[in-house]
Amino acid sequence: MRQLAVAVLSLIAAVLFAAPGSAGPTPRFADPPPNFTCSLLTADTIECHWDVLVDANGQATKYSVDAVANFDLAGGGTQSADFDFGTPVTSVTIPLSSFPTDINGDTVPDTLVSVVLRVKGLAPPGKREFNQHNAFSGTVTCAIGGTCAP
């Protein structure tokens, strides 16, 4: 009986240590879209550009720009929120009006102070076969009323 318990525990340990190596298929795009840049186009618009992402199976058919908006709260403190912008082309224009003016819902307007942006390529349709589980680019931070920088 003791030998059976040792054998079962050894088998379980082997499966647990081997599992991370077989966690699923590799993402469709191992690299992020190249040359990701953003700038404040006007006082109320951010524009981002990047190069086409191509892999052995072709190019990305859609891109997702992840934006983390950082706010100073009217009552004191800070809060961040995550937003996504999808596009089939290699640029996106984001009006600052896309972000809520009252992020914490206390009916007092809060102040958007910066937006941290990054992009990844998608290979739709759907989420099957890790089509959307791809690498993000480096981040670019746009300070509202200032400039954008990596």
TIDO-265896 format. One record per residue (C-alpha): residue number from 1; residue in one letter; chain; x, y, z. Coordinates in nm, 4 decimals. Example, Ala and Ser with C-alpha at 12.3 -4.5 7.8 and 13.67 -1.06 7.14 Angstrom:
<atoms>
+-----+------+-----+----------+----------+----------+
: seq : type : mol :     east :    north :       up :
+-----+------+-----+----------+----------+----------+
:   1 :    A :   A :   1.2300 :  -0.4500 :   0.7800 :
:   2 :    S :   A :   1.3670 :  -0.1060 :   0.7140 :
+-----+------+-----+----------+----------+----------+
</atoms>
This chain:
<atoms>
+-----+------+-----+----------+----------+----------+
: seq : type : mol :     east :    north :       up :
+-----+------+-----+----------+----------+----------+
:   1 :    M :   A :   0.0000 :   0.0000 :   0.0000 :
:   2 :    R :   A :   0.2835 :   0.2368 :   0.0863 :
:   3 :    Q :   A :   0.4489 :   0.1696 :  -0.2518 :
:   4 :    L :   A :   0.1230 :   0.2553 :  -0.4287 :
:   5 :    A :   A :   0.0970 :   0.5884 :  -0.2391 :
:   6 :    V :   A :   0.4567 :   0.6764 :  -0.3285 :
:   7 :    A :   A :   0.3940 :   0.5874 :  -0.6937 :
:   8 :    V :   A :   0.0757 :   0.7983 :  -0.7077 :
:   9 :    L :   A :   0.2458 :   1.0992 :  -0.5432 :
:  10 :    S :   A :   0.5391 :   1.0685 :  -0.7829 :
:  11 :    L :   A :   0.3022 :   1.0625 :  -1.0781 :
:  12 :    I :   A :   0.1105 :   1.3677 :  -0.9506 :
:  13 :    A :   A :   0.4358 :   1.5585 :  -0.8936 :
:  14 :    A :   A :   0.5555 :   1.4742 :  -1.2441 :
:  15 :    V :   A :   0.2273 :   1.5950 :  -1.3976 :
:  16 :    L :   A :   0.2312 :   1.9203 :  -1.1982 :
:  17 :    F :   A :   0.5881 :   2.0045 :  -1.2970 :
:  18 :    A :   A :   0.5308 :   1.9117 :  -1.6621 :
:  19 :    A :   A :   0.2030 :   2.1061 :  -1.6947 :
:  20 :    P :   A :   0.3505 :   2.4577 :  -1.7371 :
:  21 :    G :   A :   0.5490 :   2.3363 :  -2.0382 :
:  22 :    S :   A :   0.2291 :   2.2264 :  -2.2070 :
:  23 :    A :   A :   0.0003 :   2.5132 :  -2.1038 :
:  24 :    G :   A :  -0.1394 :   2.5580 :  -2.4533 :
:  25 :    P :   A :  -0.0492 :   2.6730 :  -2.8013 :
:  26 :    T :   A :   0.1908 :   2.9591 :  -2.8539 :
:  27 :    P :   A :   0.0367 :   3.2970 :  -2.9268 :
:  28 :    R :   A :  -0.0149 :   3.3754 :  -3.2951 :
:  29 :    F :   A :   0.2138 :   3.6810 :  -3.2747 :
:  30 :    A :   A :   0.5232 :   3.6337 :  -3.0600 :
:  31 :    D :   A :   0.6317 :   3.9940 :  -3.1168 :
:  32 :    P :   A :   0.4305 :   4.3134 :  -3.0675 :
:  33 :    P :   A :   0.3597 :   4.5588 :  -3.3496 :
:  34 :    P :   A :   0.6849 :   4.7490 :  -3.4222 :
:  35 :    N :   A :   0.7480 :   5.1240 :  -3.3940 :
:  36 :    F :   A :   0.4608 :   5.2129 :  -3.1592 :
:  37 :    T :   A :   0.4444 :   5.5898 :  -3.1025 :
:  38 :    C :   A :   0.1816 :   5.8294 :  -2.9696 :
:  39 :    S :   A :   0.1437 :   6.2054 :  -2.9585 :
:  40 :    L :   A :  -0.1054 :   6.4627 :  -2.8400 :
:  41 :    L :   A :  -0.2549 :   6.5641 :  -3.1736 :
:  42 :    T :   A :  -0.4560 :   6.8471 :  -3.0178 :
:  43 :    A :   A :  -0.5318 :   6.9498 :  -2.6610 :
:  44 :    D :   A :  -0.8066 :   6.6880 :  -2.6516 :
:  45 :    T :   A :  -0.6884 :   6.4075 :  -2.8844 :
:  46 :    I :   A :  -0.4195 :   6.1379 :  -2.8664 :
:  47 :    E :   A :  -0.3034 :   5.9779 :  -3.1897 :
:  48 :    C :   A :  -0.0996 :   5.6538 :  -3.2005 :
:  49 :    H :   A :   0.0752 :   5.4829 :  -3.4950 :
:  50 :    W :   A :   0.2634 :   5.1548 :  -3.5442 :
:  51 :    D :   A :   0.3874 :   4.9367 :  -3.8283 :
:  52 :    V :   A :   0.1989 :   4.6384 :  -3.9718 :
:  53 :    L :   A :   0.2496 :   4.3213 :  -3.7728 :
:  54 :    V :   A :   0.3304 :   4.0224 :  -3.9947 :
:  55 :    D :   A :   0.3937 :   3.6606 :  -3.8969 :
:  56 :    A :   A :   0.4473 :   3.3389 :  -4.0895 :
:  57 :    N :   A :   0.0698 :   3.3050 :  -4.1395 :
:  58 :    G :   A :   0.0148 :   3.6592 :  -4.2671 :
:  59 :    Q :   A :  -0.0564 :   3.9887 :  -4.0995 :
:  60 :    A :   A :  -0.2696 :   4.0873 :  -3.8043 :
:  61 :    T :   A :  -0.6274 :   4.1594 :  -3.9055 :
:  62 :    K :   A :  -0.6995 :   4.3801 :  -3.6070 :
:  63 :    Y :   A :  -0.5120 :   4.5645 :  -3.3348 :
:  64 :    S :   A :  -0.6021 :   4.6412 :  -2.9752 :
:  65 :    V :   A :  -0.4728 :   4.9567 :  -2.8078 :
:  66 :    D :   A :  -0.4788 :   4.9247 :  -2.4293 :
:  67 :    A :   A :  -0.5106 :   5.2563 :  -2.2442 :
:  68 :    V :   A :  -0.4724 :   5.3011 :  -1.8686 :
:  69 :    A :   A :  -0.6219 :   5.6387 :  -1.7782 :
:  70 :    N :   A :  -0.4928 :   5.7995 :  -1.4568 :
:  71 :    F :   A :  -0.7088 :   6.0507 :  -1.2703 :
:  72 :    D :   A :  -0.6678 :   6.2932 :  -0.9813 :
:  73 :    L :   A :  -0.9877 :   6.2649 :  -0.7788 :
:  74 :    A :   A :  -1.1718 :   6.5845 :  -0.6856 :
:  75 :    G :   A :  -1.1943 :   6.4753 :  -0.3211 :
:  76 :    G :   A :  -0.8230 :   6.3850 :  -0.3094 :
:  77 :    G :   A :  -0.6327 :   6.0749 :  -0.4146 :
:  78 :    T :   A :  -0.5878 :   5.9040 :  -0.7488 :
:  79 :    Q :   A :  -0.7574 :   5.6307 :  -0.9487 :
:  80 :    S :   A :  -0.6796 :   5.4433 :  -1.2708 :
:  81 :    A :   A :  -0.9046 :   5.2642 :  -1.5175 :
:  82 :    D :   A :  -0.8324 :   5.0398 :  -1.8160 :
:  83 :    F :   A :  -0.9865 :   5.1004 :  -2.1602 :
:  84 :    D :   A :  -0.9405 :   4.9223 :  -2.4955 :
:  85 :    F :   A :  -0.9648 :   5.0621 :  -2.8464 :
:  86 :    G :   A :  -0.9813 :   4.8213 :  -3.1414 :
:  87 :    T :   A :  -0.8925 :   4.9076 :  -3.4993 :
:  88 :    P :   A :  -0.8258 :   4.7219 :  -3.8270 :
:  89 :    V :   A :  -0.5633 :   4.9806 :  -3.9345 :
:  90 :    T :   A :  -0.2201 :   5.0760 :  -3.7975 :
:  91 :    S :   A :  -0.3283 :   5.3923 :  -3.6195 :
:  92 :    V :   A :  -0.5896 :   5.5104 :  -3.3759 :
:  93 :    T :   A :  -0.7167 :   5.8523 :  -3.2751 :
:  94 :    I :   A :  -0.8483 :   5.8670 :  -2.9198 :
:  95 :    P :   A :  -1.0509 :   6.1711 :  -2.8130 :
:  96 :    L :   A :  -0.9971 :   6.2498 :  -2.4449 :
:  97 :    S :   A :  -1.3771 :   6.2708 :  -2.4235 :
:  98 :    S :   A :  -1.3680 :   5.8868 :  -2.4528 :
:  99 :    F :   A :  -1.2685 :   5.8793 :  -2.0866 :
: 100 :    P :   A :  -1.5265 :   5.9493 :  -1.8140 :
: 101 :    T :   A :  -1.5127 :   6.2802 :  -1.6289 :
: 102 :    D :   A :  -1.6315 :   6.1228 :  -1.3011 :
: 103 :    I :   A :  -1.4268 :   5.8026 :  -1.2731 :
: 104 :    N :   A :  -1.5282 :   5.7164 :  -0.9166 :
: 105 :    G :   A :  -1.8996 :   5.7944 :  -0.9591 :
: 106 :    D :   A :  -1.9273 :   6.0474 :  -0.6756 :
: 107 :    T :   A :  -2.0938 :   6.3081 :  -0.9084 :
: 108 :    V :   A :  -1.7914 :   6.5411 :  -0.8766 :
: 109 :    P :   A :  -1.5752 :   6.5766 :  -1.1917 :
: 110 :    D :   A :  -1.2254 :   6.4257 :  -1.1676 :
: 111 :    T :   A :  -0.9175 :   6.5298 :  -1.3654 :
: 112 :    L :   A :  -0.7549 :   6.3082 :  -1.6299 :
: 113 :    V :   A :  -0.3786 :   6.3547 :  -1.5787 :
: 114 :    S :   A :  -0.2178 :   6.0904 :  -1.8036 :
: 115 :    V :   A :  -0.2846 :   5.7946 :  -2.0303 :
: 116 :    V :   A :  -0.0481 :   5.4971 :  -2.0594 :
: 117 :    L :   A :  -0.0852 :   5.3237 :  -2.3972 :
: 118 :    R :   A :   0.0353 :   5.0007 :  -2.5617 :
: 119 :    V :   A :  -0.0732 :   4.7941 :  -2.8635 :
: 120 :    K :   A :  -0.0952 :   4.4278 :  -2.9652 :
: 121 :    G :   A :  -0.1946 :   4.2481 :  -3.2827 :
: 122 :    L :   A :  -0.5031 :   4.0281 :  -3.2931 :
: 123 :    A :   A :  -0.5863 :   3.7434 :  -3.5255 :
: 124 :    P :   A :  -0.9642 :   3.7202 :  -3.5153 :
: 125 :    P :   A :  -1.2114 :   3.5574 :  -3.5274 :
: 126 :    G :   A :  -1.2746 :   3.4906 :  -3.1620 :
: 127 :    K :   A :  -1.0457 :   3.3843 :  -2.8825 :
: 128 :    R :   A :  -0.9856 :   3.0269 :  -2.9990 :
: 129 :    E :   A :  -0.6315 :   2.9003 :  -3.0390 :
: 130 :    F :   A :  -0.4844 :   3.1973 :  -2.8494 :
: 131 :    N :   A :  -0.5599 :   3.4324 :  -3.1429 :
: 132 :    Q :   A :  -0.5755 :   3.7262 :  -2.9007 :
: 133 :    H :   A :  -0.3159 :   3.6158 :  -2.6446 :
: 134 :    N :   A :  -0.0296 :   3.8089 :  -2.8072 :
: 135 :    A :   A :   0.2598 :   4.0281 :  -2.6948 :
: 136 :    F :   A :   0.2038 :   4.3976 :  -2.6169 :
: 137 :    S :   A :   0.4392 :   4.6714 :  -2.7316 :
: 138 :    G :   A :   0.6278 :   4.8854 :  -2.4854 :
: 139 :    T :   A :   0.4250 :   5.1609 :  -2.3230 :
: 140 :    V :   A :   0.3976 :   5.5271 :  -2.4139 :
: 141 :    T :   A :   0.2773 :   5.7713 :  -2.1469 :
: 142 :    C :   A :   0.0907 :   6.0827 :  -2.2559 :
: 143 :    A :   A :   0.0755 :   6.3540 :  -1.9881 :
: 144 :    I :   A :  -0.2392 :   6.5580 :  -2.0477 :
: 145 :    G :   A :  -0.1376 :   6.9138 :  -2.1340 :
: 146 :    G :   A :   0.2199 :   6.7921 :  -2.1919 :
: 147 :    T :   A :   0.3811 :   6.5416 :  -2.4243 :
: 148 :    C :   A :   0.3960 :   6.1679 :  -2.4904 :
: 149 :    A :   A :   0.7105 :   5.9670 :  -2.4138 :
: 150 :    P :   A :   0.8152 :   5.6016 :  -2.3800 :
+-----+------+-----+----------+----------+----------+
</atoms>
